[in-house]
């Protein structure tokens, strides 16, 4: 958990990209069942906000949409960031909470995610 905007920005900046397949659905399920729990530090009354960063083409888009719907139904506000030129807008929209135009973002490269830091921190603080 983060107590301020600088903490969120620092955490986003330090996320490494390791490459490989895009198993977005299982990642969302893992996040939903293990990250937003009291044992993991979630506090009652504090909004649950997830930022999913992806190349926008998961190995199983149907599973991704189902997992994202379950996360939203559990009260998690979902923001989606597609990175690269091959992002699938429909998949990003399936991940994000509505309205899509306020919760879906794109970045040309993983290095360019830094340009979204301030915007994401501000959006997260609105929730």
Number of C-alpha atoms within 10 A of each C-alpha: 10 10 7 10 16 13 13 19 18 12 13 17 13 8 8 8 9 6 6 6 10 16 16 25 21 15 14 26 18 13 15 21 11 12 16 20 14 10 9 10 10 14 13 9 6 8 16 21 17 21 18 20 19 21 22 26 21 19 13 13 21 13 17 24 22 16 22 27 18 15 22 20 10 13 13 18 20 24 24 24 24 25 22 15 12 11 19 17 16 12 19 28 21 22 31 26 22 15 9 17 10 12 21 22 21 21 19 14 13 15 11 13 18 14 10 16 18 14 13 20 17 13 13 20 13 8 10
